[in-house]
Amino acid sequence: MIILLLLIPLSLMLLVMAIAAFVWAVKRGQFDDLDTPALDILVDDDAD
């Protein structure tokens, strides 16, 4: 039972860190353009 006193706050801290990382990524524009990176691999960039 004592382990729950350690694991519950630890899991809550990890949850807060994950939410903060997600909010940081959204504010920095990481999810603005989801289509272009998938299409970039199809472009032939060989410069002869």
Biopython code that builds the backbone (N, CA, C, O; Angstrom):
import numpy as np
from Bio.PDB.StructureBuilder import StructureBuilder

atoms = [
    (1, "MET", "N", (0.818, -1.201, 0.000)),
    (1, "MET", "CA", (0.000, 0.000, 0.000)),
    (1, "MET", "C", (0.859, 1.261, 0.000)),
    (1, "MET", "O", (0.458, 2.284, -0.555)),
    (2, "ILE", "N", (2.020, 1.197, 0.609)),
    (2, "ILE", "CA", (2.895, 2.364, 0.674)),
    (2, "ILE", "C", (3.341, 2.788, -0.730)),
    (2, "ILE", "O", (3.562, 3.972, -0.986)),
    (3, "ILE", "N", (3.472, 1.812, -1.634)),
    (3, "ILE", "CA", (3.941, 2.131, -2.982)),
    (3, "ILE", "C", (2.952, 3.039, -3.708)),
    (3, "ILE", "O", (3.347, 3.824, -4.570)),
    (4, "LEU", "N", (1.675, 2.936, -3.364)),
    (4, "LEU", "CA", (0.682, 3.809, -3.988)),
    (4, "LEU", "C", (0.922, 5.276, -3.632)),
    (4, "LEU", "O", (0.640, 6.168, -4.432)),
    (5, "LEU", "N", (1.433, 5.516, -2.452)),
    (5, "LEU", "CA", (1.734, 6.892, -2.061)),
    (5, "LEU", "C", (2.870, 7.481, -2.894)),
    (5, "LEU", "O", (3.009, 8.701, -2.982)),
    (6, "LEU", "N", (3.668, 6.629, -3.495)),
    (6, "LEU", "CA", (4.737, 7.081, -4.383)),
    (6, "LEU", "C", (4.271, 7.111, -5.840)),
    (6, "LEU", "O", (4.568, 8.059, -6.568)),
    (7, "LEU", "N", (3.554, 6.092, -6.260)),
    (7, "LEU", "CA", (3.183, 5.964, -7.661)),
    (7, "LEU", "C", (2.107, 6.958, -8.112)),
    (7, "LEU", "O", (2.155, 7.431, -9.247)),
    (8, "ILE", "N", (1.166, 7.275, -7.271)),
    (8, "ILE", "CA", (0.101, 8.197, -7.667)),
    (8, "ILE", "C", (0.653, 9.606, -7.914)),
    (8, "ILE", "O", (0.347, 10.178, -8.961)),
    (9, "PRO", "N", (1.437, 10.192, -7.025)),
    (9, "PRO", "CA", (2.016, 11.508, -7.342)),
    (9, "PRO", "C", (2.979, 11.460, -8.524)),
    (9, "PRO", "O", (3.046, 12.409, -9.305)),
    (10, "LEU", "N", (3.720, 10.375, -8.661)),
    (10, "LEU", "CA", (4.631, 10.243, -9.787)),
    (10, "LEU", "C", (3.872, 10.212, -11.108)),
    (10, "LEU", "O", (4.281, 10.860, -12.071)),
    (11, "SER", "N", (2.790, 9.479, -11.162)),
    (11, "SER", "CA", (1.997, 9.424, -12.387)),
    (11, "SER", "C", (1.330, 10.763, -12.687)),
    (11, "SER", "O", (1.191, 11.140, -13.851)),
    (12, "LEU", "N", (0.920, 11.475, -11.658)),
    (12, "LEU", "CA", (0.335, 12.797, -11.881)),
    (12, "LEU", "C", (1.376, 13.788, -12.406)),
    (12, "LEU", "O", (1.066, 14.629, -13.250)),
    (13, "MET", "N", (2.611, 13.686, -11.905)),
    (13, "MET", "CA", (3.684, 14.557, -12.417)),
    (13, "MET", "C", (4.000, 14.238, -13.869)),
    (13, "MET", "O", (4.231, 15.149, -14.664)),
    (14, "LEU", "N", (4.015, 12.956, -14.226)),
    (14, "LEU", "CA", (4.253, 12.583, -15.617)),
    (14, "LEU", "C", (3.127, 13.053, -16.524)),
    (14, "LEU", "O", (3.374, 13.455, -17.661)),
    (15, "LEU", "N", (1.906, 13.008, -16.038)),
    (15, "LEU", "CA", (0.771, 13.499, -16.803)),
    (15, "LEU", "C", (0.881, 14.999, -17.056)),
    (15, "LEU", "O", (0.637, 15.468, -18.168)),
    (16, "VAL", "N", (1.245, 15.739, -16.031)),
    (16, "VAL", "CA", (1.409, 17.185, -16.176)),
    (16, "VAL", "C", (2.536, 17.498, -17.163)),
    (16, "VAL", "O", (2.412, 18.418, -17.972)),
    (17, "MET", "N", (3.629, 16.741, -17.100)),
    (17, "MET", "CA", (4.737, 16.964, -18.031)),
    (17, "MET", "C", (4.328, 16.655, -19.472)),
    (17, "MET", "O", (4.744, 17.362, -20.390)),
    (18, "ALA", "N", (3.532, 15.624, -19.682)),
    (18, "ALA", "CA", (3.069, 15.274, -21.025)),
    (18, "ALA", "C", (2.130, 16.344, -21.573)),
    (18, "ALA", "O", (2.215, 16.701, -22.748)),
    (19, "ILE", "N", (1.251, 16.848, -20.745)),
    (19, "ILE", "CA", (0.342, 17.917, -21.183)),
    (19, "ILE", "C", (1.129, 19.183, -21.495)),
    (19, "ILE", "O", (0.831, 19.867, -22.474)),
    (20, "ALA", "N", (2.130, 19.505, -20.678)),
    (20, "ALA", "CA", (2.956, 20.682, -20.931)),
    (20, "ALA", "C", (3.733, 20.532, -22.239)),
    (20, "ALA", "O", (3.852, 21.499, -22.992)),
    (21, "ALA", "N", (4.259, 19.349, -22.522)),
    (21, "ALA", "CA", (4.977, 19.115, -23.773)),
    (21, "ALA", "C", (4.046, 19.245, -24.970)),
    (21, "ALA", "O", (4.444, 19.782, -26.003)),
    (22, "PHE", "N", (2.823, 18.764, -24.849)),
    (22, "PHE", "CA", (1.855, 18.884, -25.937)),
    (22, "PHE", "C", (1.481, 20.344, -26.186)),
    (22, "PHE", "O", (1.422, 20.781, -27.335)),
    (23, "VAL", "N", (1.229, 21.096, -25.118)),
    (23, "VAL", "CA", (0.883, 22.513, -25.260)),
    (23, "VAL", "C", (2.059, 23.281, -25.870)),
    (23, "VAL", "O", (1.857, 24.152, -26.716)),
    (24, "TRP", "N", (3.270, 22.966, -25.450)),
    (24, "TRP", "CA", (4.462, 23.612, -26.001)),
    (24, "TRP", "C", (4.573, 23.331, -27.506)),
    (24, "TRP", "O", (4.870, 24.239, -28.282)),
    (25, "ALA", "N", (4.338, 22.088, -27.918)),
    (25, "ALA", "CA", (4.429, 21.725, -29.329)),
    (25, "ALA", "C", (3.355, 22.425, -30.151)),
    (25, "ALA", "O", (3.620, 22.850, -31.275)),
    (26, "VAL", "N", (2.163, 22.549, -29.615)),
    (26, "VAL", "CA", (1.090, 23.228, -30.337)),
    (26, "VAL", "C", (1.403, 24.710, -30.494)),
    (26, "VAL", "O", (1.176, 25.281, -31.561)),
    (27, "LYS", "N", (1.920, 25.335, -29.446)),
    (27, "LYS", "CA", (2.244, 26.760, -29.518)),
    (27, "LYS", "C", (3.393, 27.040, -30.477)),
    (27, "LYS", "O", (3.447, 28.118, -31.069)),
    (28, "ARG", "N", (4.313, 26.092, -30.643)),
    (28, "ARG", "CA", (5.449, 26.282, -31.548)),
    (28, "ARG", "C", (5.113, 25.912, -32.987)),
    (28, "ARG", "O", (5.960, 26.041, -33.871)),
    (29, "GLY", "N", (3.892, 25.454, -33.234)),
    (29, "GLY", "CA", (3.461, 25.181, -34.595)),
    (29, "GLY", "C", (3.858, 23.821, -35.138)),
    (29, "GLY", "O", (3.960, 23.659, -36.354)),
    (30, "GLN", "N", (4.084, 22.854, -34.289)),
    (30, "GLN", "CA", (4.508, 21.544, -34.747)),
    (30, "GLN", "C", (3.408, 20.802, -35.509)),
    (30, "GLN", "O", (3.708, 19.905, -36.296)),
    (31, "PHE", "N", (2.164, 21.155, -35.292)),
    (31, "PHE", "CA", (1.053, 20.445, -35.923)),
    (31, "PHE", "C", (0.337, 21.293, -36.965)),
    (31, "PHE", "O", (-0.803, 20.993, -37.319)),
    (32, "ASP", "N", (0.980, 22.344, -37.463)),
    (32, "ASP", "CA", (0.330, 23.233, -38.417)),
    (32, "ASP", "C", (0.181, 22.602, -39.800)),
    (32, "ASP", "O", (-0.886, 22.695, -40.407)),
    (33, "ASP", "N", (1.232, 21.964, -40.301)),
    (33, "ASP", "CA", (1.210, 21.411, -41.650)),
    (33, "ASP", "C", (1.446, 19.908, -41.580)),
    (33, "ASP", "O", (2.582, 19.459, -41.431)),
    (34, "LEU", "N", (0.389, 19.144, -41.685)),
    (34, "LEU", "CA", (0.500, 17.697, -41.573)),
    (34, "LEU", "C", (0.622, 17.002, -42.925)),
    (34, "LEU", "O", (0.971, 15.822, -42.970)),
    (35, "ASP", "N", (0.341, 17.706, -44.041)),
    (35, "ASP", "CA", (0.333, 17.067, -45.352)),
    (35, "ASP", "C", (1.673, 17.151, -46.070)),
    (35, "ASP", "O", (2.074, 16.184, -46.718)),
    (36, "THR", "N", (2.371, 18.264, -45.977)),
    (36, "THR", "CA", (3.602, 18.461, -46.739)),
    (36, "THR", "C", (4.698, 17.456, -46.378)),
    (36, "THR", "O", (5.316, 16.924, -47.301)),
    (37, "PRO", "N", (4.987, 17.155, -45.108)),
    (37, "PRO", "CA", (6.051, 16.180, -44.830)),
    (37, "PRO", "C", (5.780, 14.802, -45.443)),
    (37, "PRO", "O", (6.719, 14.102, -45.824)),
    (38, "ALA", "N", (4.529, 14.413, -45.541)),
    (38, "ALA", "CA", (4.208, 13.118, -46.126)),
    (38, "ALA", "C", (4.423, 13.130, -47.636)),
    (38, "ALA", "O", (4.739, 12.093, -48.219)),
    (39, "LEU", "N", (4.258, 14.279, -48.273)),
    (39, "LEU", "CA", (4.429, 14.369, -49.714)),
    (39, "LEU", "C", (5.868, 14.669, -50.117)),
    (39, "LEU", "O", (6.232, 14.446, -51.272)),
    (40, "ASP", "N", (6.684, 15.161, -49.217)),
    (40, "ASP", "CA", (8.071, 15.506, -49.539)),
    (40, "ASP", "C", (8.883, 14.289, -49.959)),
    (40, "ASP", "O", (9.820, 14.427, -50.745)),
    (41, "ILE", "N", (8.560, 13.126, -49.470)),
    (41, "ILE", "CA", (9.322, 11.934, -49.811)),
    (41, "ILE", "C", (9.079, 11.525, -51.263)),
    (41, "ILE", "O", (9.878, 10.787, -51.838)),
    (42, "LEU", "N", (7.989, 11.994, -51.856)),
    (42, "LEU", "CA", (7.673, 11.645, -53.237)),
    (42, "LEU", "C", (8.373, 12.536, -54.250)),
    (42, "LEU", "O", (8.389, 12.220, -55.440)),
    (43, "VAL", "N", (8.948, 13.638, -53.805)),
    (43, "VAL", "CA", (9.596, 14.601, -54.698)),
    (43, "VAL", "C", (11.016, 14.133, -54.984)),
    (43, "VAL", "O", (11.768, 13.790, -54.071)),
    (44, "ASP", "N", (11.373, 14.124, -56.276)),
    (44, "ASP", "CA", (12.720, 13.716, -56.684)),
    (44, "ASP", "C", (13.618, 14.944, -56.671)),
    (44, "ASP", "O", (13.417, 15.870, -57.457)),
    (45, "ASP", "N", (14.610, 14.957, -55.781)),
    (45, "ASP", "CA", (15.487, 16.120, -55.630)),
    (45, "ASP", "C", (16.850, 15.928, -56.288)),
    (45, "ASP", "O", (17.792, 16.646, -55.952)),
    (46, "ASP", "N", (16.979, 14.993, -57.202)),
    (46, "ASP", "CA", (18.273, 14.785, -57.863)),
    (46, "ASP", "C", (18.580, 15.960, -58.786)),
    (46, "ASP", "O", (17.857, 16.223, -59.748)),
    (47, "ALA", "N", (19.658, 16.652, -58.475)),
    (47, "ALA", "CA", (20.076, 17.770, -59.316)),
    (47, "ALA", "C", (21.249, 17.308, -60.174)),
    (47, "ALA", "O", (22.359, 17.121, -59.678)),
    (48, "ASP", "N", (20.991, 17.130, -61.457)),
    (48, "ASP", "CA", (22.055, 16.662, -62.368)),
    (48, "ASP", "C", (22.735, 17.809, -63.057)),
    (48, "ASP", "O", (23.649, 17.597, -63.854)),
]
sb = StructureBuilder()
sb.init_structure("model")
sb.init_model(0)
sb.init_chain("A")
sb.init_seg("    ")
for serial, (resi, resn, name, xyz) in enumerate(atoms, 1):
    if name == "N":
        sb.init_residue(resn, " ", resi, " ")
    sb.init_atom(name, np.array(xyz, "f"), 0.0, 1.0, " ", f" {name:<3s}", serial, name[0])
structure = sb.get_structure()
